[in-house]
Amino acid sequence: PPPLNSLPRRQWPRSRVYVAAAAAILMATVSAIVAVRTLGAPHGSIAYKQLTSFTETAFEPALSPDGRMMAFLVGSDVGFPPSGQVYTVMLPDGEPIQRTHDTFAKYGVAFSPDGSQITYTAAGGGGWRTMSVPLLGGEPRVLLQNAAGLTWLDPHHLLFAEILTGLHMQLVTATERRESPRRVYVPKHERGMAHYGYASPDRQSVLIAEMGPTGAFGR
């Protein structure tokens, strides 16, 4: 082919050049006006309402699917796993109800998609396991053994961590009966522990909080 510098150059009509320039200036002007109005618009005041009142720390909050109830832990969040009891409260100003009465360390409070049960991780006295508390009342029961940091993908599929060997903890998905397990993530170090996993809304990716070989959470 002939060299590029020898090819004839297309010449735009001068009228088109003027129209294109005018359109670019118009777009820039509109964008500037929108930006100024957005930055200068008065923002509504933000009001905060205290939902709990305990002498101990209230932490690990989770909202029910209908947004009417909050489940949380009350105890000590110093160290990991933290220790405390599961409470629920009707929003915005209901009386808190204590749901558990034991000495196990706990974390990862969550509601099932249908709102019928509250799940949480219990550690100690038999390893890591996910417990379930019926929303309408009743004693906690074991939902899954060797399962921690459980979150719900849909009414029948779960995302949780399980111990491989020793302290090595991987992230998997499975049904609520632990059927059709699928490995999602395995920490490289043999002492790595994937304690938290949160799926994106489209279920195409997952956020992971991993504890490294030193026993501290990493990046």
N, C-alpha and C positions, 0 to 999 in steps of 0.2 A: 504493500500500500504506500501511497505517497506520504512524505513527512507531514506532520500535523501543521507545521507553519506554512505549508503550501496549499492547504485546503481553503476554499473561499469561506469567509465568515458571513453568517447570517446577519443581516441588518434589520433590527426591529424598526418599524415605522415610528417616527418621532411622537405621534399621537399616543401610541401604546406605552411608550416610555413615560409620558406625562401621566397617563391613567394609572400605571403601576406605582409611580411615585406618590400620587395623590392617595391611592388606596393604602399604601404603607404608612403615610402620615396620619391618615384617618384612624387606622388600627392602633397606632401608637398613642394617639390622643385619647381614644376610648379606653384603652388599657390604663392610661395614667389617671383618668377620671375615676374609673372603678377602684383603682388602688387607693386613691386619696379618700374616696367616700368610705371605703372599707376600714381604713386606718382611723378615720376621723369619726366613725359612727360611735355613738355612746353605747357602752356595754352595760347590761343590766347588773345590778349588784348581786354578789354571790352570798347566799345565806347558808350557814352551817348549823346543823342540829345534832346535838349529842345523843347517841342512841343507846349507850351503855353507861353504867355507873357502878364500878366495882373497885374494891381496894386493891385487887390484883389486876394484872394486865389482861385486857381483852384483845384478842388478835385472831388471825386466820378467818376473816369473815367470808361468808358465801351467801348468795341470794338464791331464793327459791325461783323456779322458772316463771312463776306469776309475779314475782317481785314483792310479795306480801310478807315474806318471812325471811329472817336472817339467822343463819347458824354460825357459831363462832366458838373459840376456845377461851377459857378463863383460867389463868394460871401464871406460869413463868415462861417467857420466850427467850430466856438467856441460855444459850447453848443450843445444840441440835442433837437429836430431836427434842423439841420443847415438851413441857409437861403441862397438863391442865385437864379440864373437864369440858365436854361439849354442852353448849347452851343453845337454845333457840329463843327468839323473840318476834312477836308480830309487830310489823312496822305500821306507823312510826313511833308509837309510844306504849306498846304492850309490856306486860310483865315478863321478865326472863324466866325460862324454865330449864332446869338442869336435867340433861339427858343421860349423862354417864356418871358413875361413882366408882372409880377405880384408880389405881396408881400408875397405869401405863403411860408412857410418853406418847404423844399424839401430834399429828399434823395432817395437812391435805384434806380439809373439810370440803365436802361437795354435796350437792343435791343430785338425785337421779333426774333424768329428763322429765319424768312424769310427776316429780315432786313428792313421791310416796315414801322415799327413804333418804336419810342422810348418811353419807359414807365418810370414813376417815381412816387414816393409817394409825395402827397401834404397834408400838415397838416394845420389845422386852417380854420375857416369859413365854418364849416360843418363836422368837424371830419377828420378822416383819409380816403384817397381815392387814387386810382391809376389813374393817368392821362396818356393819350397817345397823342403823337405828330407825325403826318404823316411825314415820311422822306422826301417826295417830297414837303413839305410845307403845311401850314395850321395852324389853331388855335388848341390849346390843347383841348381835350374832355375827359370826364370822362369814363374810361374803366370799373372800378368797384368801387362801394361805399364800405366803411368799409373794405378797403383792403390796406395793407401797406407792404413795403419790398418785392414787387412781383418779382419773377424770373420765367423764362419759363422752363418747363420740356420738352415740345415738342410744335409743332405749335398750339395745341389746349388745352393743360393742363398747369395749373399754380400752383405755390407754393407761398402762401402769408399768412400774419397775419391778423386776424380780431378781433375786440373787442367783448367779450362775454357780460360782464356787467361792468360798471364803467371803470376801467383801466385794467381789466383782458384781456389780448390779447393772443389768441391761434394761432397755426400754422395749416393751412389746405391746401388741394389740391382741385382743381375743374377745370372745363372747363372755357374757356374765357367768357362763358355766365353764369357762376356760377352754372352749372349743375353738378350732381354727386359729391357733396362735401364729403370730407373724412378728418376726424380729424387726425392730425399727432402728435401734441404735445400740452399739456396744462400746463403752469407753475403752480406749487403747490400753491404759494401764490396768494391771490386774487388781489394783485396789481402787480403781475408779468406780464411782457410784452415781448413776443417773437418778437422782431423787425426785426431780420434778419434770413433768412433760406436759405441754399445753399445745393442742392441735390448733391450727389456723381454721377460720370459719369454713374455708373451702376444702379442708382436710388434705391439702397438698404439701404442707410443711408442719414442722413441730418445733417449739421452743423448748430447750432442755437446760435445766440447772444441774450441773454435775459437781460432785465432790471429788477432789483429786487425791493423789496418793498421800498427801500430808494431812488429810482429814479436814481440809478447808474447801469452801466453794470456790471454783475457778471462774474464768470468764465465760 
